[in-house]
């Protein structure tokens, strides 16, 4: 039985893992809110981990559980070039 007080926020819902989680929660009728960074996907909210502002997760209903999934730079070359950002 599903807890009716659970709502989920997924940072990185435009990535492979985040997208799979988002779809699974939606199929289970669990309230879920997801974010994207570069890949604008309708229904998701823009979010930048370098300037995090989680206040949008309070609307339209408060998020009770937060999942951070695959919200990262997958390019090792870019990580090496911008190591200061990667270290955060």
C-alpha positions as CSV (number, residue, x, y, z in Angstrom):
1,X,0.0,0.0,0.0
2,X,1.4,3.4,-1.0
3,X,1.9,6.2,1.6
4,X,-0.4,9.0,0.4
5,X,1.9,11.6,2.0
6,X,4.9,10.9,-0.2
7,X,5.8,13.2,-3.0
8,X,9.1,12.9,-4.9
9,X,11.6,15.4,-6.4
10,X,14.2,14.1,-8.9
11,X,17.2,16.3,-9.7
12,X,18.5,15.1,-13.0
13,X,15.2,13.7,-14.4
14,X,16.4,14.4,-18.0
15,X,19.2,11.8,-17.7
16,X,18.8,8.1,-18.3
17,X,18.5,7.0,-14.6
18,X,16.4,10.0,-13.6
19,X,14.1,9.6,-16.5
20,X,13.5,5.9,-15.6
21,X,12.7,6.9,-12.0
22,X,10.4,9.7,-13.1
23,X,8.4,7.3,-15.4
24,X,8.2,4.6,-12.7
25,X,6.8,7.1,-10.1
26,X,4.4,8.5,-12.6
27,X,3.1,5.0,-13.6
28,X,2.6,4.3,-9.8
29,X,0.6,7.6,-9.5
30,X,3.1,9.0,-7.0
31,X,3.3,12.8,-7.2
32,X,6.7,13.6,-8.7
33,X,8.6,16.7,-9.9
34,X,11.7,16.5,-12.0
35,X,14.5,18.8,-13.2
36,X,16.7,19.2,-16.2
37,X,19.9,21.3,-16.7
38,X,20.8,21.5,-20.4
39,X,18.2,19.3,-22.1
40,X,14.9,21.2,-21.9
41,X,12.1,18.7,-21.5
42,X,8.5,19.8,-21.2
43,X,7.1,19.2,-17.8
44,X,10.6,19.4,-16.1
45,X,12.0,22.4,-14.2
46,X,15.4,24.0,-15.0
47,X,17.9,23.4,-12.2
48,X,21.6,24.2,-11.9
49,X,23.6,22.3,-9.2
50,X,26.2,25.0,-9.2
51,X,23.6,27.5,-8.1
52,X,21.2,25.3,-6.2
53,X,17.8,26.7,-5.2
54,X,15.5,24.0,-4.1
55,X,12.6,26.3,-3.3
56,X,10.7,25.3,-6.5
57,X,10.2,21.8,-4.9
58,X,7.7,23.5,-2.5
59,X,5.3,24.1,-5.4
60,X,2.7,23.0,-6.2
61,X,2.9,20.6,-3.2
62,X,5.8,20.1,-0.8
63,X,8.3,17.4,-1.7
64,X,8.8,14.9,1.1
65,X,11.6,12.9,-0.5
66,X,14.4,14.1,-2.8
67,X,16.4,11.9,-5.2
68,X,19.5,13.1,-6.9
69,X,20.1,10.9,-9.9
70,X,22.7,11.2,-12.6
71,X,23.0,14.9,-12.2
72,X,26.6,15.1,-13.2
73,X,29.0,15.9,-16.0
74,X,29.6,12.6,-17.8
75,X,32.6,14.0,-19.8
76,X,35.9,13.2,-18.2
77,X,37.6,15.7,-20.5
78,X,35.3,18.5,-19.4
79,X,35.6,17.4,-15.8
80,X,39.4,17.7,-16.1
81,X,39.2,21.1,-17.8
82,X,36.7,22.5,-15.1
83,X,37.9,20.6,-12.1
84,X,36.9,23.4,-9.7
85,X,33.2,23.0,-10.7
86,X,33.5,19.2,-10.5
87,X,34.9,19.4,-7.0
88,X,31.8,21.1,-5.6
